[in-house]
Amino acid sequence: MSISYSAVVLDEVSSNRLKQEFGNMVPDGWEYLGHHMTIKMGELPVMFKSRIGESVELIVEKIGMDDRAMAVKVLDGGLSTNKLPHITLAVNRKNGGKPFHSNKIPLENFKSVHNRIKVIGYIKEIPHK
């Protein structure tokens, strides 16, 4: 089985909480996502394999967007290989937006959220479809 990416996949309560908190900020016509934080593309490093299925707490501290993507920055305890650990909330498919565009949102576009939000997810490897 070939692995597409490794992630902290949010539980249903956490995913719903994000949508409740930030869904009204998503522009009309954008696709809402809000279900995982990518650890890395491909499979987990060997040292993390034993952590598959482990529960992880992420703290949402900032929100940002540009013309292609919207994301929340999270404190993740050093799991993500992304420069800015985040959960993609939405993409503007009509403008060519894809989830990876969250990595390209300028840092200055991220603003602190009023109240930090704790979300829970599980470490998983996601196979290619």
DSSP file (Angstrom, degrees, kcal/mol; ACC not computed):
  #  RESIDUE AA STRUCTURE BP1 BP2  ACC     N-H-->O    O-->H-N    N-H-->O    O-->H-N    TCO  KAPPA ALPHA  PHI   PSI    X-CA   Y-CA   Z-CA
    1    1 A M              0   0    0      0, 0.0     2,-0.4     0, 0.0     0, 0.0   0.000 360.0 360.0 360.0 128.3    0.0    0.0    0.0
    2    2 A S        -     0   0    0    126,-0.1   126,-2.4    40,-0.0     2,-0.5  -0.738 360.0-136.1 -91.0 132.7    1.4    3.4   -1.0
    3    3 A I  E     -A  127   0A   0     -2,-0.4    40,-0.2   124,-0.3     3,-0.1  -0.779  15.5-170.8 -95.0 126.2    1.1    6.2    1.5
    4    4 A S  E     -     0   0A   0    122,-2.8    38,-2.2    -2,-0.5     2,-0.3   0.939  68.5 -24.6 -76.0 -52.2    0.0    9.6    0.1
    5    5 A Y  E     -AB 126  41A   0    121,-1.4   121,-3.5    36,-0.3     2,-0.4  -0.985  53.7-123.7-157.9 162.4    0.6   11.6    3.3
    6    6 A S  E     +AB 125  40A   0     34,-3.2    33,-3.1    -2,-0.3    34,-1.4  -0.899  42.0 158.1-111.2 143.1    0.8   11.3    7.1
    7    7 A A  E     -AB 124  38A   0    117,-2.7   117,-2.9    -2,-0.4     2,-0.8  -0.967  51.3-109.1-155.7 164.6   -1.4   13.4    9.3
    8    8 A V  E     -AB 123  37A   0     29,-2.7    29,-2.1    -2,-0.3     2,-0.5  -0.940  43.6-155.3 -97.3 106.5   -3.1   14.1   12.6
    9    9 A V  E     -AB 122  36A   0    113,-2.6   113,-2.2    -2,-0.8    27,-0.2  -0.760  14.9-124.2 -90.5 123.5   -6.7   13.5   11.5
   10   10 A L  E     -A  121   0A   0     25,-2.2   111,-0.3    -2,-0.5     2,-0.1  -0.292  19.1-117.7 -67.7 146.5   -9.2   15.3   13.6
   11   11 A D     >  -     0   0    0    109,-2.6     4,-2.5     1,-0.1     5,-0.2  -0.359  35.6-101.3 -73.5 167.4  -12.0   13.5   15.5
   12   12 A E  H  > S+     0   0    0      1,-0.2     4,-2.5     2,-0.2     5,-0.2   0.875 121.2  53.1 -61.8 -40.5  -15.5   14.4   14.5
   13   13 A V  H  > S+     0   0    0      2,-0.2     4,-2.1     1,-0.2    -1,-0.2   0.926 112.6  44.7 -60.9 -45.4  -16.1   16.7   17.5
   14   14 A S  H  > S+     0   0    0    106,-0.2     4,-2.3     2,-0.2    -2,-0.2   0.907 112.5  50.8 -66.9 -42.8  -12.9   18.7   16.8
   15   15 A S  H  X S+     0   0    0     -4,-2.5     4,-1.9     1,-0.2    -2,-0.2   0.919 112.7  46.9 -60.7 -44.0  -13.7   19.0   13.1
   16   16 A N  H  X S+     0   0    0     -4,-2.5     4,-2.5    -5,-0.2    -1,-0.2   0.867 108.8  55.7 -65.0 -37.0  -17.2   20.2   13.9
   17   17 A R  H  X S+     0   0    0     -4,-2.1     4,-2.6     2,-0.2    -2,-0.2   0.915 106.9  49.5 -63.4 -43.2  -15.8   22.7   16.4
   18   18 A L  H  X S+     0   0    0     -4,-2.3     4,-2.9     1,-0.2     5,-0.5   0.926 111.8  48.3 -60.1 -44.7  -13.5   24.2   13.8
   19   19 A K  H  X S+     0   0    0     -4,-1.9     4,-2.1     1,-0.2     5,-0.3   0.895 112.3  49.2 -63.8 -39.3  -16.4   24.6   11.4
   20   20 A Q  H  < S+     0   0    0     -4,-2.5     4,-0.3     1,-0.2    -1,-0.2   0.911 117.4  40.9 -64.6 -43.1  -18.6   26.1   14.1
   21   21 A E  H  < S+     0   0    0     -4,-2.6    -2,-0.2    -5,-0.2    -1,-0.2   0.876 135.3  13.4 -73.8 -39.2  -15.8   28.6   15.1
   22   22 A F  H >< S+     0   0    0     -4,-2.9     3,-2.1    -5,-0.2     4,-0.5   0.519  94.8  96.1-120.8  -8.6  -14.5   29.6   11.6
   23   23 A G  G >< S+     0   0    0     -4,-2.1     3,-1.1    -5,-0.5    -3,-0.1   0.825  83.1  58.5 -56.9 -33.9  -17.0   28.3    9.0
   24   24 A N  G 3  S+     0   0    0     -5,-0.3    -1,-0.3    -4,-0.3    -2,-0.1   0.623 100.2  59.0 -72.9 -10.7  -18.8   31.7    8.8
   25   25 A M  G <  S+     0   0    0     -3,-2.1    -1,-0.2     2,-0.1    -2,-0.2   0.562  80.1 103.8 -91.0 -10.8  -15.4   33.3    7.8
   26   26 A V  S <  S-     0   0    0     -3,-1.1     3,-0.1    -4,-0.5     6,-0.1  -0.594  79.3-117.0 -75.5 125.0  -15.1   31.1    4.7
   27   27 A P    >   -     0   0    0      0, 0.0     3,-1.8     0, 0.0    -1,-0.1  -0.239  37.4 -89.2 -61.2 149.5  -15.9   33.1    1.6
   28   28 A D  T 3  S+     0   0    0      1,-0.2     3,-0.1     3,-0.0     0, 0.0  -0.300 113.3  25.9 -56.2 138.5  -18.9   32.0   -0.5
   29   29 A G  T 3  S+     0   0    0      1,-0.3    65,-0.3    -3,-0.1    -1,-0.2   0.281  92.0 121.8  89.9 -10.4  -18.0   29.5   -3.2
   30   30 A W    <   -     0   0    0     -3,-1.8     2,-0.5    62,-0.1    -1,-0.3  -0.556  66.0-117.4 -83.7 151.9  -15.0   28.1   -1.4
   31   31 A E  E     -C   91   0A   0     60,-2.7    60,-2.0    -2,-0.2     2,-0.3  -0.791  25.2-138.1 -89.7 123.7  -14.7   24.4   -0.5
   32   32 A Y  E     +C   90   0A   0     -2,-0.5    58,-0.3    58,-0.2    57,-0.1  -0.641  34.7 156.8 -81.5 136.9  -14.6   23.8    3.3
   33   33 A L        +     0   0    0     56,-4.0    56,-0.2    -2,-0.3    57,-0.2   0.576   5.2 152.1-120.1 -83.4  -12.1   21.1    4.4
   34   34 A G        +     0   0    0     54,-2.1   -15,-0.2     2,-0.1    55,-0.2   0.850  36.8 111.4  56.1  47.6  -10.9   21.4    8.1
   35   35 A H        +     0   0    0     53,-0.4   -25,-2.2     1,-0.3     2,-0.3   0.544  68.3  17.1-130.6  -5.6  -10.2   17.7    8.9
   36   36 A H  E     -B    9   0A   0     52,-0.3    52,-0.6   -27,-0.2     2,-0.5  -0.998  50.2-133.8-159.8 161.3   -6.4   17.2    9.3
   37   37 A M  E     -B    8   0A   0    -29,-2.1   -29,-2.7    -2,-0.3     2,-0.2  -0.988  36.6-127.8-113.7 120.5   -2.9   18.6   10.0
   38   38 A T  E     -B    7   0A   0     -2,-0.5    44,-0.4    48,-0.5   -31,-0.3  -0.487  22.3-174.3 -69.2 131.5   -0.3   17.2    7.6
   39   39 A I  E     -     0   0A   0    -33,-3.1    42,-3.0     1,-0.4     2,-0.3   0.875  68.8 -38.1 -85.5 -51.0    2.7   15.8    9.3
   40   40 A K  E     -B    6   0A   0    -34,-1.4   -34,-3.2     2,-0.2    -1,-0.4  -0.969  62.8 -91.8-166.2 159.2    4.5   15.1    6.0
   41   41 A M  E    S+B    5   0A   0     -2,-0.3   -36,-0.3   -36,-0.2   -37,-0.1  -0.581  96.3  11.3 -73.9 142.2    3.9   13.9    2.5
   42   42 A G  S    S-     0   0    0    -38,-2.2    -2,-0.2    -2,-0.2    84,-0.2  -0.359 113.1 -22.0  83.2-167.6    4.4   10.1    2.3
   43   43 A E  S    S-     0   0    0    -40,-0.2   -37,-0.2     1,-0.1     3,-0.1  -0.278  74.6 -90.9 -78.8 163.3    4.8    7.7    5.1
   44   44 A L        -     0   0    0    -39,-0.1    -1,-0.1     1,-0.1     5,-0.1  -0.333  48.0 -97.3 -65.9 148.7    5.9    8.5    8.7
   45   45 A P    >>  -     0   0    0      0, 0.0     3,-2.3     0, 0.0     4,-0.8  -0.353  40.1-106.5 -60.7 152.3    9.5    8.4    9.6
   46   46 A V  G >4 S+     0   0    0      1,-0.3     3,-1.0     2,-0.2     4,-0.5   0.848 119.4  61.2 -50.4 -39.9   10.4    5.0   11.2
   47   47 A M  G 34 S+     0   0    0      1,-0.2    -1,-0.3     2,-0.1     3,-0.1   0.687 108.7  43.3 -66.1 -16.3   10.8    6.8   14.6
   48   48 A F  G X4 S+     0   0    0     -3,-2.3     3,-2.2     1,-0.1     4,-0.3   0.530  86.0  93.0-102.6  -9.0    7.1    7.8   14.5
   49   49 A K  G X< S+     0   0    0     -3,-1.0     3,-1.5    -4,-0.8    -2,-0.1   0.851  81.8  57.2 -55.2 -37.7    5.6    4.5   13.2
   50   50 A S  G 3  S+     0   0    0     -4,-0.5    -1,-0.3     1,-0.3    -2,-0.1   0.628  98.8  63.2 -70.0 -10.6    4.9    3.3   16.7
   51   51 A R  G X   +     0   0    0     -3,-2.2     3,-2.6     2,-0.1    72,-0.4   0.451  69.0 128.0 -93.8  -1.0    2.8    6.4   17.2
   52   52 A I  T <  S+     0   0    0     -3,-1.5    72,-0.2    -4,-0.3     3,-0.1  -0.355  79.2  19.8 -57.0 131.0    0.2    5.5   14.6
   53   53 A G  T 3  S+     0   0    0     70,-3.1    -1,-0.3     1,-0.3    71,-0.1   0.253  92.4 139.2  90.9 -10.9   -3.2    5.7   16.2
   54   54 A E    <   -     0   0    0     -3,-2.6    69,-2.1    69,-0.1    -1,-0.3  -0.404  56.5-116.7 -68.6 140.6   -2.0    7.9   19.1
   55   55 A S  E     -D  122   0A   0     67,-0.2     2,-0.4    -3,-0.1    67,-0.2  -0.593  33.3-168.3 -76.8 136.5   -4.2   10.8   20.2
   56   56 A V  E     -D  121   0A   0     65,-3.0    65,-2.3    -2,-0.3     2,-0.5  -0.988  14.6-142.5-131.0 137.0   -2.7   14.3   19.7
   57   57 A E  E     -D  120   0A   0     -2,-0.4     2,-0.4    63,-0.2    63,-0.2  -0.865  17.9-170.5 -98.5 128.7   -3.8   17.6   21.0
   58   58 A L  E     -D  119   0A   0     61,-2.9    61,-2.8    -2,-0.5     2,-0.6  -0.938  11.8-146.7-116.4 141.8   -3.4   20.6   18.7
   59   59 A I  E     -DE 118  75A   0     16,-1.7    16,-2.3    -2,-0.4     2,-0.5  -0.942   9.9-142.9-112.7 118.3   -3.9   24.2   19.8
   60   60 A V  E     +DE 117  74A   0     57,-3.3    57,-1.3    -2,-0.6    14,-0.2  -0.670  33.9 157.0 -78.1 122.0   -5.4   26.6   17.3
   61   61 A E  E     +     0   0A   0     12,-2.4    52,-1.9    -2,-0.5     2,-0.3   0.632  55.3  22.8-121.7 -20.8   -3.7   30.0   17.8
   62   62 A K  E     -DE 112  73A   0     11,-1.3    11,-1.8    50,-0.3     2,-0.4  -0.966  54.5-151.9-145.1 159.9   -4.0   31.9   14.5
   63   63 A I  E     +DE 111  72A   0     48,-2.5    48,-2.8    -2,-0.3     2,-0.3  -0.993  22.1 165.2-132.9 142.2   -6.0   32.1   11.3
   64   64 A G  E     + E   0  71A   0      7,-2.7     7,-2.7    -2,-0.4     2,-0.3  -0.983   7.7 175.8-152.3 161.6   -4.9   33.3    7.9
   65   65 A M  E     - E   0  70A   0     44,-0.4     5,-0.2    -2,-0.3     2,-0.2  -0.985  10.0-172.2-158.0 164.3   -5.8   33.3    4.2
   66   66 A D        -     0   0    0      3,-2.1    39,-0.1    -2,-0.3    36,-0.0  -0.619  60.0 -67.7-137.5-156.7   -5.0   34.6    0.8
   67   67 A D  S    S+     0   0    0     -2,-0.2    30,-0.2     1,-0.2    28,-0.1   0.530 130.3  33.9 -80.6  -3.1   -6.9   34.3   -2.5
   68   68 A R  S    S+     0   0    0      1,-0.3    24,-2.5    33,-0.1     2,-0.3   0.654 119.2  20.2-120.1 -24.9   -6.5   30.5   -2.8
   69   69 A A  E     - F   0  91A   0     22,-0.2    -3,-2.1    32,-0.2     2,-0.4  -0.979  47.6-155.0-150.0 156.7   -6.6   29.1    0.8
   70   70 A M  E     +EF  65  90A   0     20,-2.4    19,-2.5    -2,-0.3    20,-1.7  -0.996  26.8 164.5-131.4 136.7   -7.6   29.6    4.4
   71   71 A A  E     -EF  64  88A   0     -7,-2.7    -7,-2.7    -2,-0.4     2,-0.4  -0.971  32.6-129.1-148.7 160.1   -5.9   27.9    7.3
   72   72 A V  E     -EF  63  87A   0     15,-2.2    15,-2.2    -2,-0.3     2,-0.3  -0.957  26.0-131.9-110.8 135.0   -5.5   27.9   11.1
   73   73 A K  E     -EF  62  86A   0    -11,-1.8   -12,-2.4    -2,-0.4   -11,-1.3  -0.664  29.8-164.8 -80.9 137.6   -2.0   27.8   12.5
   74   74 A V  E     -E   60   0A   0     11,-2.4     2,-0.6    -2,-0.3   -14,-0.2  -0.915  27.1-126.2-126.2 151.9   -1.6   25.2   15.3
   75   75 A L  E     +E   59   0A   0    -16,-2.3   -16,-1.7    -2,-0.3    11,-0.0  -0.875  36.6 170.4 -88.2 123.3    0.8   24.3   18.1
   76   76 A D    >   -     0   0    0     -2,-0.6     3,-0.6   -18,-0.2    -1,-0.1   0.307  50.0-107.9-125.3   7.8    1.6   20.7   17.4
   77   77 A G  T 3  S-     0   0    0      1,-0.2    -2,-0.1     2,-0.1   -19,-0.0   0.743  76.9 -60.4  70.7  21.4    4.4   19.7   19.6
   78   78 A G  T 3  S+     0   0    0      1,-0.0    -1,-0.2     7,-0.0    -3,-0.0   0.678 102.6 124.4  83.2  17.8    6.9   19.5   16.7
   79   79 A L    <   +     0   0    0     -3,-0.6     2,-0.1     2,-0.0    -2,-0.1   0.907  51.2  78.3 -76.4 -42.8    5.1   16.8   14.6
   80   80 A S        -     0   0    0      1,-0.1   -41,-0.2     2,-0.1   -40,-0.2  -0.388  61.0-154.5 -76.4 143.1    4.7   18.6   11.3
   81   81 A T        +     0   0    0    -42,-3.0    -1,-0.1   -43,-0.1   -41,-0.1   0.506  66.8 108.4 -87.4  -5.7    7.5   19.0    8.8
   82   82 A N  S    S-     0   0    0    -44,-0.4    -2,-0.1   -43,-0.3   -42,-0.0  -0.434  78.7-127.6 -69.7 145.5    5.7   22.1    7.5
   83   83 A K  S    S+     0   0    0      1,-0.3    -1,-0.1    -2,-0.1    -3,-0.0   0.864 107.6  32.9 -58.4 -36.2    7.3   25.5    8.3
   84   84 A L  S    S-     0   0    0     19,-0.0    -1,-0.3     2,-0.0     2,-0.1  -0.886  88.8-140.7-124.4  97.4    3.9   26.5    9.6
   85   85 A P        +     0   0    0      0, 0.0   -11,-2.4     0, 0.0     2,-0.3  -0.375  43.3 151.9 -58.4 129.6    2.0   23.7   11.2
   86   86 A H  E     - F   0  73A   0    -13,-0.3   -48,-0.5   -48,-0.2     2,-0.5  -0.960  49.1-126.5-154.9 166.5   -1.6   24.2   10.1
   87   87 A I  E     - F   0  72A   0    -15,-2.2   -15,-2.2    -2,-0.3     2,-0.5  -0.995  33.0-130.0-118.2 121.2   -5.1   22.8    9.3
   88   88 A T  E     - F   0  71A   0    -52,-0.6   -54,-2.1    -2,-0.5   -53,-0.4  -0.599  25.6-178.0 -71.2 122.6   -6.4   23.9    5.9
   89   89 A L  E     -     0   0A   0    -19,-2.5   -56,-4.0    -2,-0.5     2,-0.3   0.865  59.8 -11.5 -88.2 -41.6   -9.9   25.2    6.5
   90   90 A A  E     -CF  32  70A   0    -20,-1.7   -20,-2.4   -58,-0.3     2,-0.3  -0.994  53.0-148.9-159.0 157.1  -11.0   26.0    3.0
   91   91 A V  E     -CF  31  69A   0    -60,-2.0   -60,-2.7    -2,-0.3     2,-1.1  -0.972  20.0-131.9-132.6 149.9   -9.8   26.4   -0.6
   92   92 A N    > > +     0   0    0    -24,-2.5     5,-2.8    -2,-0.3     3,-1.4  -0.755  27.2 177.4 -98.2  84.5  -10.9   28.6   -3.5
   93   93 A R  G > 5S+     0   0    0     -2,-1.1     3,-1.9     1,-0.3    -1,-0.2   0.831  76.5  62.7 -60.7 -33.8  -11.1   25.9   -6.3
   94   94 A K  G 3 5S+     0   0    0    -65,-0.3    -1,-0.3     1,-0.3   -64,-0.1   0.769 106.8  45.3 -63.6 -24.4  -12.4   28.5   -8.8
   95   95 A N  G < 5S-     0   0    0     -3,-1.4    -1,-0.3   -28,-0.1    -2,-0.2   0.153 130.2 -95.1-103.1  16.7   -9.1   30.4   -8.3
   96   96 A G  T < 5 +     0   0    0     -3,-1.9    -3,-0.2     1,-0.2    -2,-0.1   0.573  68.9 164.8  83.9   9.2   -7.0   27.3   -8.6
   97   97 A G      < +     0   0    0     -5,-2.8    -1,-0.2   -30,-0.2    -6,-0.1  -0.371   9.4 173.9 -66.8 135.1   -6.8   26.8   -4.8
   98   98 A K    >   -     0   0    0     -2,-0.1     3,-2.2    -8,-0.1     4,-0.3  -0.916  46.8-100.5-133.0 160.1   -5.6   23.4   -3.5
   99   99 A P  G >  S+     0   0    0      0, 0.0     3,-1.9     0, 0.0     4,-0.3   0.837 118.4  62.7 -52.7 -36.2   -4.9   22.3    0.0
  100  100 A F  G >  S+     0   0    0      1,-0.3     3,-1.6     2,-0.2     4,-0.3   0.713  85.1  76.8 -65.7 -16.8   -1.1   22.7   -0.4
  101  101 A H  G X  S+     0   0    0     -3,-2.2     3,-1.5     1,-0.3     4,-0.3   0.702  76.1  76.1 -66.0 -16.6   -1.6   26.4   -1.1
  102  102 A S  G X  S+     0   0    0     -3,-1.9     3,-1.0    -4,-0.3    -1,-0.3   0.833  87.7  60.5 -59.9 -30.0   -2.1   26.8    2.7
  103  103 A N  G <  S+     0   0    0     -3,-1.6    -1,-0.3    -4,-0.3    -2,-0.2   0.676 102.7  52.6 -68.4 -16.4    1.7   26.4    2.9
  104  104 A K  G <  S+     0   0    0     -3,-1.5    -1,-0.2    -4,-0.3    -2,-0.2   0.398  74.1 119.5-104.1   1.6    2.0   29.5    0.8
  105  105 A I  S <  S-     0   0    0     -3,-1.0   -39,-0.1    -4,-0.3     5,-0.1  -0.537  75.6-109.1 -65.4 126.0   -0.2   31.9    2.8
  106  106 A P    >   -     0   0    0      0, 0.0     3,-2.2     0, 0.0     4,-0.3  -0.301  18.4-126.2 -60.1 139.2    2.1   34.8    3.8
  107  107 A L  G >  S+     0   0    0      1,-0.3     3,-1.8     2,-0.2    -2,-0.1   0.846 109.3  61.7 -53.7 -36.8    3.0   34.7    7.6
  108  108 A E  G 3  S+     0   0    0      1,-0.3    -1,-0.3   -44,-0.0    -3,-0.0   0.656  93.0  66.1 -68.6 -12.9    1.8   38.3    7.9
  109  109 A N  G <  S+     0   0    0     -3,-2.2     2,-0.4     2,-0.0   -44,-0.4   0.601  82.1  94.4 -80.7 -11.3   -1.7   37.2    6.8
  110  110 A F    <   -     0   0    0     -3,-1.8     2,-0.3    -4,-0.3   -46,-0.3  -0.704  55.4-174.9 -87.8 129.4   -2.0   35.2   10.0
  111  111 A K  E     - D   0  63A   0    -48,-2.8   -48,-2.5    -2,-0.4    -2,-0.0  -0.916  31.6 -98.1-121.4 148.0   -3.8   36.9   12.9
  112  112 A S  E     - D   0  62A   0     -2,-0.3   -50,-0.3   -50,-0.2     2,-0.2  -0.317  35.7-124.2 -63.1 143.5   -4.3   35.6   16.4
  113  113 A V  E     -     0   0A   0    -52,-1.9     3,-0.2     1,-0.1    -1,-0.1  -0.569  20.3-119.2 -82.8 155.0   -7.7   34.1   17.3
  114  114 A H  E    S+     0   0A   0      1,-0.2     2,-0.4    -2,-0.2    -1,-0.1   0.924  99.6  19.0 -62.2 -45.9   -9.6   35.6   20.2
  115  115 A N  E    S-     0   0A   0     -3,-0.0    -1,-0.2     0, 0.0   -55,-0.1  -0.992  86.5-120.9-128.3 126.7   -9.6   32.3   22.2
  116  116 A R  E     -     0   0A   0     -2,-0.4     2,-0.4    -3,-0.2   -55,-0.2  -0.388  29.9-146.8 -62.9 143.0   -7.2   29.5   21.5
  117  117 A I  E     - D   0  60A   0    -57,-1.3   -57,-3.3    -2,-0.1     2,-0.5  -0.940   2.2-142.9-118.9 133.8   -9.1   26.3   20.7
  118  118 A K  E     - D   0  59A   0     -2,-0.4     2,-0.3   -59,-0.2   -59,-0.2  -0.831  22.4-179.4 -95.0 129.3   -8.0   22.8   21.6
  119  119 A V  E     - D   0  58A   0    -61,-2.8   -61,-2.9    -2,-0.5     2,-0.4  -0.929  15.1-142.4-125.9 154.9   -8.7   20.1   19.0
  120  120 A I  E     + D   0  57A   0     -2,-0.3  -109,-2.6   -63,-0.2     2,-0.3  -0.926  25.5 158.7-120.0 138.8   -7.9   16.4   19.1
  121  121 A G  E     -AD  10  56A   0    -65,-2.3   -65,-3.0    -2,-0.4     2,-0.4  -0.884  31.3-117.9-146.6 179.7   -6.8   14.1   16.3
  122  122 A Y  E     -AD   9  55A   0   -113,-2.2  -113,-2.6    -2,-0.3     2,-0.3  -0.974  28.9-111.6-128.9 138.0   -5.1   10.8   15.7
  123  123 A I  E     +A    8   0A   0    -69,-2.1   -70,-3.1    -2,-0.4     2,-0.3  -0.521  51.0 161.7 -70.0 125.4   -1.8   10.1   13.9
  124  124 A K  E     -A    7   0A   0   -117,-2.9  -117,-2.7    -2,-0.3     2,-0.5  -0.967  40.7-131.6-143.1 157.1   -2.5    8.2   10.7
  125  125 A E  E     -A    6   0A   0     -2,-0.3  -119,-0.2  -119,-0.2   -82,-0.1  -0.966  26.6-147.8-106.8 127.0   -1.0    7.4    7.3
  126  126 A I  E     -A    5   0A   0   -121,-3.5  -122,-2.8    -2,-0.5  -121,-1.4  -0.851  12.2-139.3-101.9 118.2   -3.4    8.1    4.5
  127  127 A P  E     -A    3   0A   0      0, 0.0  -124,-0.3     0, 0.0     2,-0.0  -0.318  28.3 -93.9 -72.9 156.6   -3.1    5.8    1.4
  128  128 A H              0   0    0   -126,-2.4  -126,-0.1     1,-0.1  -125,-0.0  -0.384 360.0 360.0 -61.4 147.1   -3.3    7.0   -2.2
  129  129 A K              0   0    0     -3,-0.1    -1,-0.1    -2,-0.0    -3,-0.0   0.452 360.0 360.0 -82.0 360.0   -6.8    6.7   -3.5
